[in-house]
Amino acid sequence: MMRLTLFFFLCFMGFHSDAQTLDLRSDSMDILHTEIRLDVRNAPYLSAQCVLHLQAKKGPINEIRLDLEEYTVDSVRAFNQKLLFLHNSPSLYVSFASSLFAGDSTQLEVFYHGNGPMDASGWGGIYNQGPYFYNLGVGFDSDPHNYGRAWFPCFDNFVERSTFEVYLWSLPARKTFSNGYLVSETLDQGILKRRWRMDTPIPSYLACFSSGPYISLKKQVLGGTTGIIPVEIAVVASDTSKVLGTFQHLQKAVDAFEFWYGPFIWNKIGYSLVPFQSGAMEHATNIAIMQSAITGNTANETLWAHELSHHWWGDLATCSTAEDMWLNEGWAVFSENLFTEWLYGKEAYNNAVQTDFLNVLQNAHVEEAGYRAVSGVPHAYTYGQHVYHKGAA
């Protein structure tokens, strides 16, 4: 993701820290597939059902701890059998009806409702802004920063990946978007029902939904494993020309990143324009980007290019812990510079890098309480200067 108040970082990478912590749940249980059914007609109130397809990696396993914030959990079932559970937000403990051993599979069906949380920082969680209703998948203050638990039960870490299927019910005038491709769309008794599927496994924080007075602006660019990459942008109809002007160099960005990093492996490039005012979030194939950045010109092209580059660095190659966020964000800032070079030449690249270096040397240690390695950054500075621009160096 990117926020607008980014600063610039030192050019020395530093060493690994012992402070890193791993969520070990994924060593014993694998979430293979996540199905979410979300009724957003009464935003900010959500009525939801989530089915987790699980496989044990070892055993015996008698219970599972899932992450889910604040909601009221109505029931938990496995193949229509009610299970015992305890929801002590942000943890949801569920007891299996019988022990699971290595290779055993099961399903958990969680029914829940309530108003989704927003991160205390104002960056992350569930947003209800006029006709717009959407999520941002990390919370700057939250610990862990992963914020999939703001709308569905999950292992909210960087290492657990699953495929996703998201069913969204909305008012007809509030079209919904999510990760992957649109499987079906029906209008049933005044309810717009859209079903999205993501076949490439992703961590919980990259899953998303957005609802608003959207139309779907579609185009194509060349690239990917098939030679054609579909592009779909959720936009208000009156902003169509601004979108086309803002993304006029999208093909060049794909060319640059594929040249340096290899083929784009995802099924589409997607953006949803939202009334957020502090940057963007790299949800896989459906990036949330602030509407005010869509100006009709190239003024903010490094913002959307930064988010696109996460489909190589972050969405595809992901840090294991937040302490190594530079692997996501440092590479994305570096990708901005590669994109700048591809468009405007070596001198423009050099100018961008030198400006970054100077600001890092002057400001990073002042604003983040000392000179820091990019690895092992404390929680308070996960989305700060050392990670983004020292990481880019």
N, C-alpha and C positions, 0 to 999 in steps of 0.2 A: 504494500500500500504506500501511498505518499500523502503527506500533509504539507500545506503550503509554507509553513514556517520552518522548513528544513535549513540547516546550516551546513558547514563543510568541514572535512576531516583530514587528519594526518595521514602520511603516506607510509607508515610502518605498521605491519599487521599484528605483531605481538604473539602471545602464546596461549595455549589451551589452559582453561581454568578448572580446578577441582570443584568449583561451585555448581557445576551443571548437575541437574537432577533429571532422571528418566522416569517416565510413567511405565511401570513394569506390568501393568494389566495386559498389555498386548503380547506379552511373552506366553501367557497361558490361555488367552481367548482371542479369537479373531472375529471381527465384525465384517462379514463378507459383503452384505448388501443392506442398505437402509432405505425403507419406504416411509415417506412422510405424507400424511393427508392433512391439509391445513385449510381451514375455513377462515378466510380473512374478510368476510362481508361486514363484520361488526368491529373493525379495527378501532382501538388497539386490542380489543378482546380477541383471543384466539381459542378456537376449539380444534383439538388436534388428536391425531392417532399416529403412532410411529411403530413400525414393525422392523425389528432388528433380526437379521439372519446371521446366526452365530455358529462358530465351529471351535470346539475345544482343541487346544494344542497339547495339553497334558491333563492329567487328572489324579485323583478325583477333584472335581469342582462342584461345590454345593450352592454357591451364591455368586452374585456378580454386583459390582458397584458401577453404576452409570452416573454421568454428570447431567444434571438438569436444574436450571435456576427457577426458583420462585413459584412456578405453576402449582396448581392443585392437581395431584395425580388421582384419578378416579379409580383406576384398576390396572392390573398387570396380568396378562394371560399368556399361556403357551398352548397353542392348539386348542383354544376354547376352554382350557382349564385355568381357573383363577389361581394366582400365586400370591404368597405372602410377600409384602414389600414394606419398606420404611423410607419415606422421603424426608430427608433432613437437608434442605437446600444448602449447597448445590449438589448433594449426593443422593442418589436413589439406589437403595439396596434391595435386591430381589433374591429370594430363595428359590432354587429350582425344585421341582417336584421329585426328582431323583438325581443322583450324582451323574456328572458328565465325565467321560474319559477321553483320552486323546483320539481325535478323529470323529467324535460324536458331534452331531449337528442338532440345533434347535432353533426356535423362533421365540422372541419376546414381543408381545403386543402391548404397548403402553398407551393408555387413554388419559388425556390431561387437558386442562383448560386454564385460562387466566390471561393477564396482561404481561407481555414480555418485558424483560428488564433492559435498561440502557446503562452502559458503563458510567461509573461515577465521573469520569473525565469528560463525558460528553462525546467521546469517540468510541463507538462500538455498541453493538446490541441491536435493539428493535426501535425503529423510528416510525412515528405516526405524524405526518406533516401534511395537513389538508387532505387532498385526495391521494397522497402518496403513503405507502406503507411498505417497509423494506427492512432488511437487516444489513449490518456490517459485521464481518465474521471475526474480528478481534476487538478486545477492549484494552485500551492503553493502561488503565489502572488495574484491571482484573488480574488475578493470579490463580491459574495460569492465564496468559493473554488470550489463548484460544477461546472463542466465544460462540461455538456451535451450540453449546448448552443453553444459550439464550432463546432457542426455539425448538430444540429436539434433544432427546436423550442420546448420549454418545460416550465414547472415550474421547474426551476433549484434549487431545495431544497431537503432536506433529507426526508421530510414527504410525498411528492406526489409520488405514485407508480403506474405504469401501466404495462400491458403486452406489449410485443413488437413483431413486425414483420419487418424484415430488408431484403430488396431486394438489392442485390449488383451486379452491372454490372462491369466486369473487362476484361482485356485481357486474352486470354486462358492460358498464362503462369503465370498468377498472380492469384492464387486461393485465395478466400476470406473466412473469418470466422467472426462469430458474436455470440451473446448469444443464448442459447437454442439448438434446434436441427435443422438439415438440412431438410427442407420440400421438396425441389426440386433442381435439377441442370440440366441445359440444355446448349447446345452450339448452338447459333442461329446467323448465318451470322457473324461468327468470334467474337461473344461476349459471354463470359462465364457468365451465369445468375444463381446466387445462391440465394435461399430464406431461411432465418432462422427465427425460431419462438421461443419466450420465453413465456411460459404459466404461469410462476411464476412472479407476479408483482414485479418490482424493481424500485428504484429511477433513475433519469436521469443520474447521474454520473456513474452508473454501466453498462450502455449500451455501446456497443463497436462495432468496426469493425477493421479488419486487412486484409491486402492484401500483398501478396509476392510470391516468387518462392517456394511455399510450397508443400509438400505432407502431407497427413493426417496419422499420426501414431496412430493406435487404439489398445486399450487393454481393460481389465476389471479388476476391483477389487471387493471384496466382501463387501457388506454393503448396506446402503440406505434402503428405505422402501420396495423394491422389492427383496433385497438380492444380486443384481448385479448392480454395478455402471459403466456405460460406461466411458472410458477415451479416449479423443481425443486431440492430441498435433500437432499443426501446426509447421512443422519443415522442414528445407532444408534436402534433402535426405542424404547428406553426414554427417549430424549430428545425424543420427538415433541411432547409437551405444552410442554416448555420452548422448543422452536423456535417454536411457534405464539405463545407469549407474548412471546418476544423480538422477533419480526417483526410484531407486531400493528399497527405503523404503516407497513408496507411500502407500502400503497396511497398513503398520504399523502406518502411520499418520492417515489414516481413522479409524483404530481400536482405536487409542488413543482418537481422537476427538469424535467419536461416544460413547465411554465409558463415557467420561466426560460430553458431551453436548447433546447427543441424535442423532437420525438418520440424515444422510445426505439427505436433502429433494429435492435436485436439480436433473435435468434430466441427468447431466453428470459432470465430472471433465474435464476441458479444459484449455490448455495453448497455447498461441501463442508466439513463439520466435521472438523478435524484436531487432534491432540494437541500442537499448537504453542503456545508460551506467550508470544509476543511480537508479537501483532497479527494482521494479515491481508494477503492479496495479491490484487490485482484481476485475476486471470486472467479473460479475457473470457468471460462467461456461466457461469463456474464458479469463483467466488471461493473461495479457501482462507481459512477463518476459524477461529480457535482455539475449541475446544469450551468452554473455561472462560468465554468471553464469552456463551454461550447460557445465560442465567440464568432465563429464563421471565418476565422483566419488562423494563422499558425502560431499565435501568441502562446498557447498552452500545449503545443504538440509534444514537448518532452514529458508532460504529465501522462497523457494517454499512452505514449510509447513506453514509459516506465512500467505502467501496469501491464501492457502487452508483453513486455520482456519477462514478467513473472511466469509466463507460461513455459519458460525454460528454467528460470531461477526462482523457486518458491513453490509454484504449482507442480512442477515436474520434479526437480531436485530440491528437496525441502530440508531445512535444518532439523536436527533431532530434538533440540531444545531451544528455548528462547535465548539462552546465553550465546548461541551462535547465529543470531538473526542476521549477522552480516552476510551470511551465505545467501540469504534471500534479498535483503535490501541493498547491501553493498554492490552486488552484481547488477541489480536493477538500475542503480545510479550510474554505474559503469556503462550499462547498456544505453542510457540516455546519451552519453558521450560518443559511443560508437554510432548511434543513430545520427547525431549531429555531424560526425565526420562523413558518414555515407551521403548525407544531403548536401553539406556545405564545404567539405574539404578538410584537409589536415590542419590548416591554420585555425579554423573554427574549433576543431577538436582540441588543439593545444591551448587555445584561449580558455575553453571551458574547464579543462583540467587544471590549468594554472590558477584560475580563479578559485576553484575548489580548494586547492592546496593552500593558498594564501589564507583563506578564511579558516581552514582547519588549524593552521599554525597559530593564527591569532586568537581563535575563539573557543575551540573544542575543550581545551583543558580548563578554561575559565568557567564555561557554562556547565560542565559536567564534573566539577570537583577533582580535577587532576588529569594527568596523562594516562590513557587507558589503552590496553590491548583491545582488539576488536572481538576476540573470543573471551567468553566469561564476563560479559558486560552485566552489571547488576540490573535487577528488575526495573528500577526507576528510569534506566537509560536505554531500555530495549529499543525504543523508537526515537533515538537521539542521534547526535552528531557523529560519535565514533562509529556507530553501526552503519549509517548510511554513507557518509562520505569518506571517512577513514577506511571503511570497508571497501569503498569503490577504488581506493588507491591500490 
